[in-house]
Amino acid sequence: MAFADKPVKSIKAEHVEKILSKYAAGEVDGYGPFKPKSNNTLLRMKAVLSSILVYGINKNYLNKNGTEKVRIKAEPN
């Protein structure tokens, strides 16, 4: 699992960038087979994680969203 060993409060932009780069390279099994993911897929994955972190912020479990500084370029369909 991507962040199985990290407490949610400790997830930072560099952690998100690292795991998304692994998904981009096809090094992680867990969201489909071991194959590279497109930037658009990475954007969706980041959006899901961001939504979870925003929920934690809204419930006062977290202070910040570790995905805010992560930038991924969208690709035309």
C-alpha positions in Angstrom: 0.0 0.0 0.0 1.2 3.5 -0.8 1.1 5.1 2.6 0.5 2.0 4.8 3.5 2.8 7.0 2.8 6.5 7.4 0.5 8.3 9.8 -1.9 10.4 7.8 -0.7 13.6 9.6 2.8 13.0 8.4 2.0 12.8 4.6 3.8 15.7 2.8 4.1 16.8 -0.8 7.4 14.9 -1.3 5.7 11.6 -0.1 2.8 12.2 -2.6 5.2 13.0 -5.4 7.3 9.9 -4.7 4.4 7.5 -4.7 2.8 9.1 -7.8 6.1 8.8 -9.7 6.2 5.1 -8.8 2.7 4.7 -10.2 3.7 6.7 -13.3 6.6 4.3 -13.9 4.4 1.2 -13.3 6.4 0.2 -10.2 3.3 -0.2 -8.0 0.7 -2.9 -8.2 -2.6 -1.8 -6.6 -4.3 0.4 -9.1 -4.4 -2.0 -12.0 -1.5 -4.2 -13.1 2.2 -3.1 -13.1 2.0 -0.7 -16.0 2.8 3.0 -16.3 -0.1 5.3 -15.5 -1.0 8.4 -17.5 -0.8 11.9 -16.1 -4.6 12.1 -16.1 -4.8 8.9 -14.0 -2.2 10.4 -11.6 -4.3 13.6 -11.4 -7.4 11.5 -10.5 -5.4 9.6 -7.8 -4.1 12.9 -6.4 -7.7 14.3 -6.4 -9.0 11.3 -4.4 -6.1 11.6 -1.8 -6.7 15.4 -1.6 -10.4 14.8 -0.9 -9.6 12.4 1.9 -7.1 14.9 3.4 -9.6 17.8 3.1 -12.2 15.7 4.9 -9.6 15.2 7.7 -9.0 19.0 7.8 -12.7 19.7 8.0 -13.1 17.3 10.9 -10.1 18.8 12.7 -8.1 15.6 12.4 -5.4 17.3 10.2 -3.9 20.7 9.9 -2.8 20.6 6.2 -3.2 18.9 2.9 -0.1 17.2 1.7 -1.2 17.3 -1.9 -1.5 21.1 -2.2 2.0 21.7 -3.6 2.0 18.7 -5.9 1.6 19.6 -9.6 0.9 17.2 -12.4 0.4 18.4 -16.0 -2.9 17.3 -17.6 -2.7 15.7 -21.0 -5.2 16.3 -23.7 -7.6 13.3 -24.3 
